[in-house]
């Protein structure tokens, strides 16, 4: 009995299942539309992009006092059309009297149009400082 | 009584042999990932919710795979579930042994870190364990019978292949770096290259198996019905893997699309090759 079953099956295998099943065609055409829109998207981007170099804005997101250190979270955004690597951000905190605190962090990658987070650790609360600022020191091309 | 104990002994031998094969398969499939440092890092920094999602989708995926490659048609879902869990167990065990031997996990680490490192490796290892058992056990006859494949089955097999090869390369930093280096024209070219390669595989398999595509089928028919959906499946798997590994966080749409195309390349090759291999 199993013999017949198997025979039927192999026969079924040879029979042209190719007879365009509607479902296959619907999925196929839908996939084609998706793939084409992907190609069109990249093609459009390739034509429209003017290849601006990376440009950054660094903003302070939050300050948290953890065990006496002030963790200042930096949100670094790259507005350019190109990805930057090894982006160094320096935070300068002038508490008024006393020494100026300088801290640096390095972001491995900041992709075009994307943002990355990091934290600088200060011993003074930026909220009470006379002067507090971020600057982007430099970057490399990936 | 003696025949009974003899039966038990051979049963035991069979179980041990099965487990040995599963462990071998797990090792072959997961060694490249066990020795990749980004995979270790993912083990501790990956968002736990995504790790749970990964494991939650792995079990039904393994069950589906077990059903596809299982040689008995009469098998119920319980057998598939048992096979899947067994594969996970073997995968986790192999990962534990290899990672602790290489001092990637040790007693000075937190449970969270160690479990994370093992859990993430368990997925490819379990796929390997399941495949190895099936490959060794399945007779030629059964393999012949399984040649007949439904359309959904084909797409599922492609998804498994895409997941497997995608998992191999997705954790590495190169995957992201490549997408940063590429311009949009490169992405267009890579999509076309992926499609061309996939279609080559589709044709090779189509003719060899003689299941879906006969030599009379015009190339565009197979292209639309198999290659294009296959590529979309590969791209979706690529996106899912990137999300699970946290590669899409805080990244612009354009960069995510680029990364999907980059990872989509190995995924599509994996997807197409899986039809040939499985």
HADDOCK unambig.tbl for C-alpha pairs under 7 A between the chains (distance, minus, plus):
assign (segid A and resid 13 and name CA) (segid B and resid 148 and name CA) 5.60 0.50 0.50
assign (segid A and resid 13 and name CA) (segid B and resid 211 and name CA) 5.47 0.50 0.50
assign (segid A and resid 14 and name CA) (segid B and resid 210 and name CA) 6.73 0.50 0.50
assign (segid A and resid 14 and name CA) (segid B and resid 211 and name CA) 6.52 0.50 0.50
assign (segid A and resid 17 and name CA) (segid B and resid 212 and name CA) 6.01 0.50 0.50
assign (segid A and resid 18 and name CA) (segid B and resid 212 and name CA) 5.99 0.50 0.50
assign (segid A and resid 18 and name CA) (segid B and resid 213 and name CA) 6.29 0.50 0.50
assign (segid A and resid 24 and name CA) (segid B and resid 225 and name CA) 5.58 0.50 0.50
assign (segid A and resid 25 and name CA) (segid B and resid 225 and name CA) 5.81 0.50 0.50
assign (segid A and resid 27 and name CA) (segid B and resid 229 and name CA) 6.56 0.50 0.50
assign (segid A and resid 28 and name CA) (segid B and resid 224 and name CA) 4.81 0.50 0.50
assign (segid A and resid 28 and name CA) (segid B and resid 225 and name CA) 4.50 0.50 0.50
assign (segid A and resid 28 and name CA) (segid B and resid 226 and name CA) 6.99 0.50 0.50
assign (segid A and resid 28 and name CA) (segid B and resid 228 and name CA) 6.12 0.50 0.50
assign (segid A and resid 28 and name CA) (segid B and resid 229 and name CA) 5.51 0.50 0.50
assign (segid A and resid 29 and name CA) (segid B and resid 224 and name CA) 6.42 0.50 0.50
assign (segid A and resid 31 and name CA) (segid B and resid 228 and name CA) 5.57 0.50 0.50
assign (segid A and resid 31 and name CA) (segid B and resid 229 and name CA) 5.14 0.50 0.50
assign (segid A and resid 31 and name CA) (segid B and resid 232 and name CA) 6.07 0.50 0.50
assign (segid A and resid 32 and name CA) (segid B and resid 224 and name CA) 6.82 0.50 0.50
assign (segid A and resid 32 and name CA) (segid B and resid 228 and name CA) 5.83 0.50 0.50
assign (segid A and resid 39 and name CA) (segid B and resid 188 and name CA) 5.71 0.50 0.50
assign (segid A and resid 42 and name CA) (segid B and resid 184 and name CA) 5.28 0.50 0.50
assign (segid A and resid 42 and name CA) (segid B and resid 185 and name CA) 6.97 0.50 0.50
assign (segid A and resid 42 and name CA) (segid B and resid 187 and name CA) 6.81 0.50 0.50
assign (segid A and resid 42 and name CA) (segid B and resid 188 and name CA) 6.28 0.50 0.50
assign (segid A and resid 43 and name CA) (segid B and resid 184 and name CA) 6.68 0.50 0.50
assign (segid A and resid 43 and name CA) (segid B and resid 185 and name CA) 6.66 0.50 0.50
assign (segid A and resid 43 and name CA) (segid B and resid 188 and name CA) 6.90 0.50 0.50
assign (segid A and resid 45 and name CA) (segid B and resid 184 and name CA) 6.49 0.50 0.50
assign (segid A and resid 46 and name CA) (segid B and resid 184 and name CA) 4.99 0.50 0.50
assign (segid A and resid 46 and name CA) (segid B and resid 185 and name CA) 6.11 0.50 0.50
assign (segid A and resid 83 and name CA) (segid B and resid 180 and name CA) 5.99 0.50 0.50
assign (segid A and resid 111 and name CA) (segid B and resid 180 and name CA) 6.90 0.50 0.50
assign (segid A and resid 111 and name CA) (segid B and resid 251 and name CA) 6.87 0.50 0.50
assign (segid A and resid 113 and name CA) (segid B and resid 252 and name CA) 5.30 0.50 0.50
assign (segid A and resid 114 and name CA) (segid B and resid 250 and name CA) 5.79 0.50 0.50
assign (segid A and resid 114 and name CA) (segid B and resid 251 and name CA) 4.56 0.50 0.50
assign (segid A and resid 114 and name CA) (segid B and resid 252 and name CA) 4.84 0.50 0.50
assign (segid A and resid 115 and name CA) (segid B and resid 250 and name CA) 5.42 0.50 0.50
assign (segid A and resid 115 and name CA) (segid B and resid 251 and name CA) 6.52 0.50 0.50
assign (segid A and resid 116 and name CA) (segid B and resid 250 and name CA) 6.51 0.50 0.50
assign (segid A and resid 142 and name CA) (segid B and resid 180 and name CA) 6.96 0.50 0.50
assign (segid A and resid 142 and name CA) (segid B and resid 181 and name CA) 6.53 0.50 0.50
